[in-house]
Amino acid sequence: MKIRDTSQGLAIFVANTGSSSVKYERFLMRSPDDYEVTHEGKITRVRMPEGTGESLAFLDGAEEPEVIDKGLTHEESIEYILENSIKDAPIHVVGNRVVHGRNISSSCVITSSIEDVIEDAGAMAPLHNPYALKVIKAIRSIMPDVVQVAIFDTSPYVNMPLENTICAIPYSYFEEHGIRRCGFHGTSHRYVAGQAAHYLGRPLEELGMVTCHMGNGTSITAWRDGKAVDTSMSFTPTAGTIMGSRCGDIDPGIVLYLIEVLGHTPEQVKHILNKESGLLGISTVSNDVQELEESIASGNDPDGKVDLALDLYAKSVRKYIVQYVYEELDGDVDSIVFTAGIGENAEDVRERRIIQRLPSHLRAGFEHTSRIVESVPSSPGAADKGCFLVIRTDEELMIAQDALRIYAEYQNGL
């Protein structure tokens, strides 16, 4: 299926794989900023090999899914997408989102040694890496001659300063086992940081910036000299801010107490910290901010737990913003950027609970509300002062742009 004629642009297939879904887009790219999306969709409720149940296919923008009674595995989902959506459209290169790449610091062509890294890192990203690898192998089986590229969520954080990388446990665990602060959501953070720099009309290398990816999983990243210098998530995505159902930063003694005193198994504790905590655990209602805001608006928060959950979430975000502005950027910050489901859509959380409650001396040099950037202007200098920005993230486009660049480098090296 590898088509060498690229006169109409390079056809890039993007696979964004999770434990229960496969999302895809096909780009026809003439340059990083000159492209069209020709196919897109997703398959949800992807079943495990031993599982049962139906899968739902939303192909090419369909709002109503096709129900696949027997269900599809990850490998079968890719086959289904290629046969029923992409069909005979050419594909020159495939870009794969991979959550964890250990010490790989940039996107790269997938080789057998890269597959080994992805598999090895599966212990740290068990809900993503193993399934991404299944998709990579399935694509290679179907299209053995097509170049595949891996785009790692962890790559922007590999070269952070050592003081922001190591954990305060015996140093040997860092040297011998690679236990370190890895960071996640890097593809999203890279995309919105680049878009913000374009909006501000200055190179990213000249800017001090904090990017806030606020969804069911939330992470905050500080940017200086064009590089990510610190991030809120750590060895796993459980650390950092409060999240939808993850606890964020807590006393590690709590983990020991749950095991040693309350008798929970490690697996039970993992479930509590990742699936029952955060907004869900505090509010006892939901991990979804929209549902929590609707509860407050309808007067369905008699004991105040929902309001408390949102306040604590916002406070945990503010804490990292303030820390990064003054500790990592020495107060010289050009923009604070919000993105993802909460960052883009939850205005009350973003404006009232976060922005308006930041320290007054931080806000003094900033506009008082955020600019919602629907599209990045081509003319430079759209903002001439510090500003809060809301930018819609596009991980798939970031993956496609990386795949375009890596493929060109690969072809030139042949």
C-alpha positions as a Markdown table, in Angstrom:
| # | Residue | x | y | z |
|---|---|---|---|---|
| 1 | Met | 0.0 | 0.0 | 0.0 |
| 2 | Lys | 3.0 | 2.4 | 0.0 |
| 3 | Ile | 2.4 | 4.9 | -2.7 |
| 4 | Arg | 5.6 | 6.8 | -3.8 |
| 5 | Asp | 3.9 | 9.6 | -5.7 |
| 6 | Thr | 3.6 | 12.4 | -3.3 |
| 7 | Ser | 2.8 | 15.2 | -5.8 |
| 8 | Gln | -0.5 | 15.9 | -4.0 |
| 9 | Gly | 1.1 | 15.9 | -0.6 |
| 10 | Leu | 2.3 | 13.3 | 1.9 |
| 11 | Ala | -0.5 | 11.0 | 3.2 |
| 12 | Ile | 0.0 | 10.5 | 6.9 |
| 13 | Phe | -2.1 | 8.1 | 9.0 |
| 14 | Val | -2.2 | 9.0 | 12.7 |
| 15 | Ala | -3.1 | 6.4 | 15.3 |
| 16 | Asn | -3.9 | 7.6 | 18.9 |
| 17 | Thr | -4.4 | 4.4 | 20.9 |
| 18 | Gly | -5.8 | 3.8 | 24.4 |
| 19 | Ser | -6.7 | 0.8 | 26.4 |
| 20 | Ser | -10.3 | 0.8 | 25.1 |
| 21 | Ser | -10.2 | 3.0 | 22.0 |
| 22 | Val | -8.4 | 3.6 | 18.7 |
| 23 | Lys | -8.7 | 7.2 | 17.4 |
| 24 | Tyr | -7.4 | 8.0 | 13.9 |
| 25 | Glu | -7.0 | 10.7 | 11.3 |
| 26 | Arg | -5.5 | 10.7 | 7.8 |
| 27 | Phe | -3.8 | 13.9 | 6.8 |
| 28 | Leu | -2.8 | 15.0 | 3.3 |
| 29 | Met | 0.1 | 17.3 | 4.1 |
| 30 | Arg | 2.0 | 19.6 | 1.7 |
| 31 | Ser | 3.8 | 21.4 | 4.6 |
| 32 | Pro | 3.3 | 21.5 | 8.4 |
| 33 | Asp | 0.8 | 24.3 | 8.0 |
| 34 | Asp | -0.7 | 23.3 | 4.6 |
| 35 | Tyr | -2.8 | 20.2 | 5.0 |
| 36 | Glu | -6.3 | 18.7 | 5.0 |
| 37 | Val | -7.8 | 16.0 | 7.0 |
| 38 | Thr | -9.4 | 13.5 | 4.6 |
| 39 | His | -10.5 | 10.8 | 7.1 |
| 40 | Glu | -11.1 | 10.7 | 10.8 |
| 41 | Gly | -12.9 | 8.7 | 13.4 |
| 42 | Lys | -12.5 | 6.3 | 16.3 |
| 43 | Ile | -13.5 | 2.9 | 17.6 |
| 44 | Thr | -14.5 | 2.7 | 21.2 |
| 45 | Arg | -15.1 | -0.2 | 23.6 |
| 46 | Val | -12.2 | -2.1 | 22.0 |
| 47 | Arg | -12.2 | -5.5 | 23.6 |
| 48 | Met | -9.3 | -7.4 | 25.1 |
| 49 | Pro | -8.4 | -10.7 | 23.3 |
| 50 | Glu | -10.2 | -12.7 | 26.0 |
| 51 | Gly | -13.1 | -10.3 | 26.4 |
| 52 | Thr | -16.6 | -10.1 | 25.1 |
| 53 | Gly | -19.0 | -7.3 | 24.3 |
| 54 | Glu | -19.7 | -4.9 | 21.4 |
| 55 | Ser | -17.5 | -2.3 | 19.9 |
| 56 | Leu | -18.7 | 1.1 | 18.5 |
| 57 | Ala | -17.2 | 2.4 | 15.3 |
| 58 | Phe | -17.5 | 6.2 | 14.5 |
| 59 | Leu | -16.0 | 6.4 | 11.1 |
| 60 | Asp | -15.4 | 9.6 | 9.1 |
| 61 | Gly | -17.3 | 11.9 | 11.4 |
| 62 | Ala | -20.4 | 9.7 | 11.9 |
| 63 | Glu | -22.4 | 10.9 | 14.9 |
| 64 | Glu | -24.2 | 7.6 | 15.3 |
| 65 | Pro | -21.9 | 4.5 | 15.7 |
| 66 | Glu | -21.9 | 1.3 | 13.8 |
| 67 | Val | -22.4 | -1.4 | 16.5 |
| 68 | Ile | -20.1 | -4.4 | 16.1 |
| 69 | Asp | -21.7 | -7.1 | 18.1 |
| 70 | Lys | -18.7 | -9.4 | 18.6 |
| 71 | Gly | -16.4 | -6.6 | 19.4 |
| 72 | Leu | -13.0 | -5.8 | 17.9 |
| 73 | Thr | -9.5 | -6.1 | 19.4 |
| 74 | His | -6.9 | -3.4 | 18.8 |
| 75 | Glu | -5.5 | -5.3 | 15.9 |
| 76 | Glu | -8.9 | -5.9 | 14.4 |
| 77 | Ser | -9.9 | -2.3 | 14.9 |
| 78 | Ile | -7.0 | -1.1 | 12.7 |
| 79 | Glu | -8.0 | -3.6 | 10.1 |
| 80 | Tyr | -11.5 | -2.4 | 10.3 |
| 81 | Ile | -10.5 | 1.3 | 9.9 |
| 82 | Leu | -8.3 | 0.6 | 7.0 |
| 83 | Glu | -10.9 | -1.5 | 5.2 |
| 84 | Asn | -13.9 | 0.6 | 5.9 |
| 85 | Ser | -12.7 | 4.2 | 6.2 |
| 86 | Ile | -9.3 | 4.6 | 4.5 |
| 87 | Lys | -10.0 | 2.0 | 1.9 |
| 88 | Asp | -7.8 | 2.6 | -1.2 |
| 89 | Ala | -6.5 | 6.0 | -0.1 |
| 90 | Pro | -2.7 | 5.9 | -0.1 |
| 91 | Ile | -0.7 | 6.0 | 3.1 |
| 92 | His | 3.0 | 7.1 | 3.0 |
| 93 | Val | 3.8 | 7.2 | 6.7 |
| 94 | Val | 2.1 | 6.3 | 10.0 |
| 95 | Gly | 2.4 | 8.5 | 13.2 |
| 96 | Asn | 1.8 | 6.6 | 16.4 |
| 97 | Arg | 1.1 | 8.3 | 19.7 |
| 98 | Val | 3.0 | 6.4 | 22.4 |
| 99 | Val | 2.6 | 7.5 | 26.0 |
| 100 | His | 5.9 | 6.4 | 27.4 |
| 101 | Gly | 9.3 | 6.3 | 25.7 |
| 102 | Arg | 11.7 | 6.1 | 28.7 |
| 103 | Asn | 14.8 | 8.1 | 27.7 |
| 104 | Ile | 13.9 | 8.7 | 24.1 |
| 105 | Ser | 13.9 | 12.5 | 23.8 |
| 106 | Ser | 12.4 | 13.0 | 20.3 |
| 107 | Ser | 10.0 | 11.4 | 17.8 |
| 108 | Cys | 11.7 | 8.8 | 15.7 |
| 109 | Val | 11.2 | 6.0 | 13.1 |
| 110 | Ile | 10.1 | 2.8 | 14.7 |
| 111 | Thr | 12.6 | 0.0 | 14.6 |
| 112 | Ser | 12.8 | -3.3 | 16.5 |
| 113 | Ser | 14.9 | -1.6 | 19.2 |
| 114 | Ile | 12.3 | 1.2 | 19.6 |
| 115 | Glu | 9.6 | -1.5 | 19.9 |
| 116 | Asp | 11.6 | -3.0 | 22.7 |
| 117 | Val | 11.6 | 0.3 | 24.5 |
| 118 | Ile | 7.9 | 0.7 | 24.1 |
| 119 | Glu | 7.3 | -2.8 | 25.4 |
| 120 | Asp | 9.7 | -2.2 | 28.4 |
| 121 | Ala | 8.0 | 1.1 | 29.3 |
| 122 | Gly | 4.6 | -0.7 | 29.4 |
| 123 | Ala | 5.2 | -1.4 | 33.1 |
| 124 | Met | 5.0 | 2.4 | 33.6 |
| 125 | Ala | 2.1 | 3.0 | 31.2 |
| 126 | Pro | 0.1 | -0.2 | 31.3 |
| 127 | Leu | -3.1 | 1.4 | 29.9 |
| 128 | His | -1.4 | 2.7 | 26.8 |
| 129 | Asn | 2.0 | 1.3 | 25.7 |
| 130 | Pro | 1.0 | -2.3 | 25.3 |
| 131 | Tyr | -2.0 | -1.4 | 23.1 |
| 132 | Ala | 0.0 | 1.1 | 21.1 |
| 133 | Leu | 2.5 | -1.7 | 20.4 |
| 134 | Lys | -0.3 | -4.0 | 19.3 |
| 135 | Val | -1.5 | -1.3 | 16.8 |
| 136 | Ile | 2.1 | -0.7 | 15.5 |
| 137 | Lys | 2.6 | -4.4 | 14.8 |
| 138 | Ala | -0.8 | -4.8 | 13.2 |
| 139 | Ile | -0.1 | -1.9 | 10.8 |
| 140 | Arg | 3.3 | -3.4 | 10.0 |
| 141 | Ser | 1.6 | -6.7 | 9.2 |
| 142 | Ile | -0.9 | -5.0 | 6.9 |
| 143 | Met | 1.5 | -2.4 | 5.4 |
| 144 | Pro | 5.0 | -3.9 | 5.8 |
| 145 | Asp | 6.7 | -1.2 | 3.6 |
| 146 | Val | 5.2 | 1.9 | 5.2 |
| 147 | Val | 7.4 | 3.9 | 7.5 |
| 148 | Gln | 6.1 | 4.2 | 11.1 |
| 149 | Val | 7.0 | 7.0 | 13.5 |
| 150 | Ala | 6.6 | 7.1 | 17.3 |
| 151 | Ile | 5.7 | 10.3 | 19.0 |
| 152 | Phe | 6.2 | 10.0 | 22.7 |
| 153 | Asp | 4.3 | 12.0 | 25.4 |
| 154 | Thr | 7.3 | 11.8 | 27.6 |
| 155 | Ser | 9.9 | 13.1 | 25.2 |
| 156 | Pro | 9.8 | 16.8 | 26.0 |
| 157 | Tyr | 10.7 | 16.0 | 29.6 |
| 158 | Val | 13.7 | 13.7 | 29.1 |
| 159 | Asn | 16.3 | 16.5 | 29.3 |
| 160 | Met | 14.8 | 18.5 | 32.1 |
| 161 | Pro | 17.3 | 19.8 | 34.6 |
| 162 | Leu | 18.5 | 17.1 | 36.9 |
| 163 | Glu | 17.0 | 18.9 | 39.9 |
| 164 | Asn | 13.6 | 18.6 | 38.3 |
| 165 | Thr | 14.1 | 15.0 | 37.2 |
| 166 | Ile | 15.2 | 12.9 | 40.1 |
| 167 | Cys | 13.0 | 11.7 | 43.0 |
| 168 | Ala | 14.2 | 12.0 | 46.6 |
| 169 | Ile | 14.8 | 8.3 | 47.1 |
| 170 | Pro | 18.2 | 6.6 | 46.9 |
| 171 | Tyr | 20.0 | 7.8 | 43.8 |
| 172 | Ser | 20.7 | 4.2 | 42.8 |
| 173 | Tyr | 17.1 | 3.7 | 41.8 |
| 174 | Phe | 17.5 | 6.5 | 39.3 |
| 175 | Glu | 20.7 | 5.1 | 37.9 |
| 176 | Glu | 19.9 | 1.5 | 37.9 |
| 177 | His | 16.1 | 1.4 | 37.4 |
| 178 | Gly | 15.3 | 4.7 | 35.7 |
| 179 | Ile | 12.9 | 5.8 | 38.4 |
| 180 | Arg | 12.5 | 9.5 | 37.7 |
| 181 | Arg | 10.0 | 12.2 | 37.0 |
| 182 | Cys | 8.9 | 11.4 | 33.5 |
| 183 | Gly | 6.1 | 13.8 | 32.7 |
| 184 | Phe | 3.1 | 13.1 | 30.4 |
| 185 | His | 0.7 | 14.9 | 28.0 |
| 186 | Gly | 3.9 | 16.2 | 26.2 |
| 187 | Thr | 2.4 | 16.1 | 22.8 |
| 188 | Ser | -0.5 | 18.4 | 23.8 |
| 189 | His | 1.9 | 20.7 | 25.7 |
| 190 | Arg | 4.2 | 21.0 | 22.7 |
| 191 | Tyr | 1.3 | 21.8 | 20.4 |
| 192 | Val | -0.2 | 24.6 | 22.5 |
| 193 | Ala | 3.2 | 26.0 | 23.4 |
| 194 | Gly | 4.0 | 26.3 | 19.7 |
| 195 | Gln | 0.6 | 27.8 | 18.9 |
| 196 | Ala | 1.0 | 30.3 | 21.7 |
| 197 | Ala | 4.4 | 31.4 | 20.5 |
| 198 | His | 2.9 | 31.9 | 17.0 |
| 199 | Tyr | 0.0 | 33.9 | 18.4 |
| 200 | Leu | 2.5 | 36.1 | 20.4 |
| 201 | Gly | 4.6 | 36.6 | 17.3 |
| 202 | Arg | 7.8 | 35.5 | 18.9 |
| 203 | Pro | 9.9 | 32.3 | 18.8 |
| 204 | Leu | 9.2 | 29.8 | 21.6 |
| 205 | Glu | 12.9 | 30.0 | 22.4 |
| 206 | Glu | 12.4 | 33.6 | 23.6 |
| 207 | Leu | 9.4 | 33.0 | 25.8 |
| 208 | Gly | 8.7 | 32.1 | 29.3 |
| 209 | Met | 5.4 | 30.2 | 29.4 |
| 210 | Val | 3.3 | 27.8 | 31.5 |
| 211 | Thr | 1.0 | 25.4 | 29.7 |
| 212 | Cys | -1.9 | 23.8 | 31.6 |
| 213 | His | -3.4 | 20.6 | 30.0 |
| 214 | Met | -6.6 | 20.3 | 32.1 |
| 215 | Gly | -8.8 | 17.3 | 31.3 |
| 216 | Asn | -9.7 | 14.2 | 33.3 |
| 217 | Gly | -6.0 | 14.0 | 33.5 |
| 218 | Thr | -4.3 | 17.3 | 34.3 |
| 219 | Ser | -0.7 | 18.4 | 34.0 |
| 220 | Ile | 1.2 | 21.7 | 34.1 |
| 221 | Thr | 4.5 | 22.4 | 32.3 |
| 222 | Ala | 6.9 | 25.2 | 32.5 |
| 223 | Trp | 8.7 | 26.4 | 29.3 |
| 224 | Arg | 12.0 | 28.3 | 29.2 |
| 225 | Asp | 14.3 | 28.8 | 26.2 |
| 226 | Gly | 12.1 | 26.6 | 24.0 |
| 227 | Lys | 12.3 | 23.6 | 26.3 |
| 228 | Ala | 10.1 | 22.0 | 29.0 |
| 229 | Val | 12.0 | 22.6 | 32.2 |
| 230 | Asp | 9.5 | 21.2 | 34.8 |
| 231 | Thr | 6.2 | 19.4 | 34.8 |
| 232 | Ser | 3.7 | 18.4 | 37.5 |
| 233 | Met | 3.3 | 14.7 | 36.7 |
| 234 | Ser | 6.1 | 12.4 | 37.9 |
| 235 | Phe | 7.0 | 8.7 | 37.5 |
| 236 | Thr | 3.4 | 8.0 | 36.8 |
| 237 | Pro | 0.4 | 10.2 | 35.7 |
| 238 | Thr | -1.0 | 9.8 | 39.3 |
| 239 | Ala | 1.2 | 12.6 | 40.6 |
| 240 | Gly | 0.7 | 16.4 | 40.4 |
| 241 | Thr | -2.6 | 18.2 | 40.5 |
| 242 | Ile | -5.9 | 16.7 | 41.7 |
| 243 | Met | -7.6 | 15.2 | 38.6 |
| 244 | Gly | -10.9 | 13.7 | 37.6 |
| 245 | Ser | -10.4 | 10.4 | 39.5 |
| 246 | Arg | -6.6 | 10.5 | 40.3 |
| 247 | Cys | -5.4 | 11.8 | 43.7 |
| 248 | Gly | -2.5 | 13.9 | 42.6 |
| 249 | Asp | 0.2 | 14.6 | 45.1 |
| 250 | Ile | -0.4 | 12.9 | 48.4 |
| 251 | Asp | 1.7 | 11.8 | 51.4 |
| 252 | Pro | 3.2 | 8.4 | 50.4 |
| 253 | Gly | 2.5 | 7.3 | 54.0 |
| 254 | Ile | -1.2 | 7.2 | 53.1 |
| 255 | Val | -0.3 | 4.4 | 50.7 |
| 256 | Leu | 1.4 | 2.4 | 53.4 |
| 257 | Tyr | -1.4 | 3.1 | 55.8 |
| 258 | Leu | -4.0 | 1.8 | 53.3 |
| 259 | Ile | -1.9 | -1.4 | 52.9 |
| 260 | Glu | -0.6 | -2.0 | 56.4 |
| 261 | Val | -3.4 | -0.8 | 58.6 |
| 262 | Leu | -6.6 | -1.0 | 56.5 |
| 263 | Gly | -5.5 | -4.2 | 54.8 |
| 264 | His | -5.9 | -3.2 | 51.2 |
| 265 | Thr | -3.9 | -5.0 | 48.5 |
| 266 | Pro | -1.5 | -3.0 | 46.3 |
| 267 | Glu | -4.0 | -3.5 | 43.4 |
| 268 | Gln | -6.8 | -2.1 | 45.5 |
| 269 | Val | -4.7 | 0.9 | 46.4 |
| 270 | Lys | -3.8 | 1.5 | 42.8 |
| 271 | His | -7.5 | 1.5 | 41.9 |
| 272 | Ile | -8.4 | 3.8 | 44.8 |
| 273 | Leu | -5.7 | 6.4 | 43.8 |
| 274 | Asn | -6.4 | 6.3 | 40.1 |
| 275 | Lys | -10.1 | 5.5 | 39.8 |
| 276 | Glu | -11.9 | 6.6 | 43.0 |
| 277 | Ser | -10.0 | 9.8 | 44.1 |
| 278 | Gly | -9.7 | 13.3 | 42.8 |
| 279 | Leu | -12.8 | 15.2 | 41.9 |
| 280 | Leu | -14.9 | 12.0 | 42.1 |
| 281 | Gly | -13.6 | 11.0 | 45.5 |
| 282 | Ile | -14.1 | 14.5 | 47.1 |
| 283 | Ser | -17.4 | 15.3 | 45.5 |
| 284 | Thr | -18.8 | 11.8 | 45.7 |
| 285 | Val | -20.8 | 12.7 | 42.6 |
| 286 | Ser | -18.7 | 12.6 | 39.4 |
| 287 | Asn | -15.2 | 13.0 | 37.9 |
| 288 | Asp | -16.7 | 15.3 | 35.2 |
| 289 | Val | -16.4 | 19.0 | 35.8 |
| 290 | Gln | -19.5 | 19.8 | 33.6 |
| 291 | Glu | -21.6 | 17.5 | 35.7 |
| 292 | Leu | -20.2 | 19.0 | 38.9 |
| 293 | Glu | -21.0 | 22.5 | 37.7 |
| 294 | Glu | -24.5 | 21.5 | 36.8 |
| 295 | Ser | -25.0 | 20.0 | 40.3 |
| 296 | Ile | -24.0 | 23.4 | 41.8 |
| 297 | Ala | -26.2 | 25.3 | 39.4 |
| 298 | Ser | -29.2 | 23.2 | 40.2 |
| 299 | Gly | -28.7 | 23.5 | 43.9 |
| 300 | Asn | -27.8 | 19.8 | 44.2 |
| 301 | Asp | -24.8 | 20.4 | 46.6 |
| 302 | Pro | -26.3 | 20.6 | 50.0 |
| 303 | Asp | -23.1 | 19.6 | 51.9 |
| 304 | Gly | -20.8 | 21.7 | 49.7 |
| 305 | Lys | -18.6 | 18.7 | 48.6 |
| 306 | Val | -19.0 | 19.5 | 44.9 |
| 307 | Asp | -17.9 | 23.1 | 45.4 |
| 308 | Leu | -15.1 | 21.9 | 47.7 |
| 309 | Ala | -13.9 | 19.5 | 45.0 |
| 310 | Leu | -13.7 | 22.2 | 42.3 |
| 311 | Asp | -12.0 | 24.6 | 44.7 |
| 312 | Leu | -9.3 | 22.0 | 45.7 |
| 313 | Tyr | -8.8 | 21.1 | 42.0 |
| 314 | Ala | -8.3 | 24.8 | 41.1 |
| 315 | Lys | -6.0 | 25.3 | 44.1 |
| 316 | Ser | -3.8 | 22.5 | 43.0 |
| 317 | Val | -3.5 | 23.9 | 39.5 |
| 318 | Arg | -2.8 | 27.4 | 40.9 |
| 319 | Lys | -0.1 | 26.0 | 43.1 |
| 320 | Tyr | 1.9 | 24.7 | 40.2 |
| 321 | Ile | 1.3 | 27.8 | 38.1 |
| 322 | Val | 2.7 | 30.0 | 40.8 |
| 323 | Gln | 5.6 | 27.7 | 41.6 |
| 324 | Tyr | 6.7 | 27.6 | 37.9 |
| 325 | Val | 6.2 | 31.3 | 37.3 |
| 326 | Tyr | 8.5 | 32.3 | 40.2 |
| 327 | Glu | 10.8 | 29.2 | 40.7 |
| 328 | Glu | 11.4 | 28.2 | 37.1 |
| 329 | Leu | 10.8 | 31.5 | 35.2 |
| 330 | Asp | 11.9 | 34.0 | 37.8 |
| 331 | Gly | 8.6 | 35.9 | 37.4 |
| 332 | Asp | 9.3 | 36.5 | 33.7 |
| 333 | Val | 6.3 | 34.9 | 32.1 |
| 334 | Asp | 4.8 | 35.9 | 28.8 |
| 335 | Ser | 1.7 | 33.7 | 28.8 |
| 336 | Ile | -0.2 | 31.1 | 30.8 |
| 337 | Val | -2.0 | 28.8 | 28.4 |
| 338 | Phe | -5.1 | 26.6 | 29.2 |
| 339 | Thr | -6.1 | 23.6 | 27.0 |
| 340 | Ala | -8.0 | 20.3 | 27.0 |
| 341 | Gly | -11.6 | 19.6 | 28.1 |
| 342 | Ile | -11.6 | 21.6 | 31.4 |
| 343 | Gly | -9.1 | 24.2 | 30.3 |
| 344 | Glu | -11.0 | 25.0 | 27.1 |
| 345 | Asn | -14.6 | 24.7 | 28.2 |
| 346 | Ala | -15.0 | 25.1 | 32.0 |
| 347 | Glu | -15.1 | 28.9 | 32.2 |
| 348 | Asp | -16.0 | 29.1 | 35.8 |
| 349 | Val | -13.1 | 26.9 | 36.9 |
| 350 | Arg | -10.6 | 28.6 | 34.6 |
| 351 | Glu | -11.6 | 32.3 | 35.1 |
| 352 | Arg | -13.1 | 32.5 | 38.6 |
| 353 | Arg | -11.4 | 29.7 | 40.5 |
| 354 | Ile | -8.0 | 29.8 | 38.9 |
| 355 | Ile | -7.1 | 33.1 | 37.1 |
| 356 | Gln | -9.0 | 35.5 | 39.5 |
| 357 | Arg | -7.4 | 33.7 | 42.5 |
| 358 | Leu | -3.8 | 33.9 | 41.4 |
| 359 | Pro | -1.6 | 36.3 | 43.4 |
| 360 | Ser | -2.4 | 39.9 | 42.6 |
| 361 | His | 1.2 | 40.7 | 41.8 |
| 362 | Leu | 1.3 | 37.9 | 39.2 |
| 363 | Arg | -1.9 | 39.2 | 37.6 |
| 364 | Ala | -0.8 | 42.8 | 37.7 |
| 365 | Gly | 1.1 | 42.5 | 34.4 |
| 366 | Phe | -1.5 | 40.3 | 32.8 |
| 367 | Glu | -4.9 | 40.9 | 31.2 |
| 368 | His | -7.6 | 40.0 | 33.7 |
| 369 | Thr | -9.4 | 37.4 | 31.6 |
| 370 | Ser | -8.2 | 34.8 | 29.1 |
| 371 | Arg | -8.2 | 35.3 | 25.3 |
| 372 | Ile | -9.9 | 32.4 | 23.6 |
| 373 | Val | -7.8 | 31.7 | 20.5 |
| 374 | Glu | -10.1 | 30.1 | 17.9 |
| 375 | Ser | -7.4 | 30.3 | 15.2 |
| 376 | Val | -3.8 | 31.4 | 15.3 |
| 377 | Pro | -3.3 | 34.5 | 13.1 |
| 378 | Ser | -0.6 | 34.5 | 10.5 |
| 379 | Ser | 0.5 | 38.0 | 11.3 |
| 380 | Pro | 2.9 | 38.2 | 14.3 |
| 381 | Gly | 2.4 | 40.2 | 17.4 |
| 382 | Ala | -1.2 | 39.4 | 18.2 |
| 383 | Ala | -0.6 | 40.2 | 21.8 |
| 384 | Asp | 1.9 | 42.8 | 23.2 |
| 385 | Lys | 1.6 | 42.0 | 26.9 |
| 386 | Gly | 1.3 | 39.1 | 29.2 |
| 387 | Cys | -1.9 | 37.2 | 28.6 |
| 388 | Phe | -3.9 | 34.1 | 29.5 |
| 389 | Leu | -4.7 | 32.1 | 26.4 |
| 390 | Val | -7.2 | 29.3 | 25.8 |
| 391 | Ile | -6.0 | 27.2 | 22.8 |
| 392 | Arg | -7.7 | 24.1 | 21.6 |
| 393 | Thr | -5.2 | 21.2 | 21.6 |
| 394 | Asp | -4.7 | 19.0 | 18.6 |
| 395 | Glu | -2.5 | 16.1 | 19.4 |
| 396 | Glu | -3.2 | 14.4 | 16.1 |
| 397 | Leu | -1.9 | 17.4 | 14.1 |
| 398 | Met | 1.2 | 17.5 | 16.3 |
| 399 | Ile | 1.8 | 13.9 | 15.6 |
| 400 | Ala | 1.3 | 14.4 | 11.8 |
| 401 | Gln | 3.7 | 17.3 | 11.7 |
| 402 | Asp | 6.3 | 15.3 | 13.5 |
| 403 | Ala | 5.7 | 12.4 | 11.2 |
| 404 | Leu | 6.2 | 14.7 | 8.2 |
| 405 | Arg | 9.5 | 15.9 | 9.5 |
| 406 | Ile | 10.8 | 12.5 | 10.5 |
| 407 | Tyr | 9.8 | 11.0 | 7.2 |
| 408 | Ala | 11.6 | 13.7 | 5.3 |
| 409 | Glu | 14.8 | 13.1 | 7.4 |
| 410 | Tyr | 14.4 | 9.4 | 6.9 |
| 411 | Gln | 14.1 | 9.7 | 3.1 |
| 412 | Asn | 17.0 | 12.0 | 2.9 |
| 413 | Gly | 19.1 | 9.5 | 4.8 |
| 414 | Leu | 18.4 | 6.6 | 2.4 |
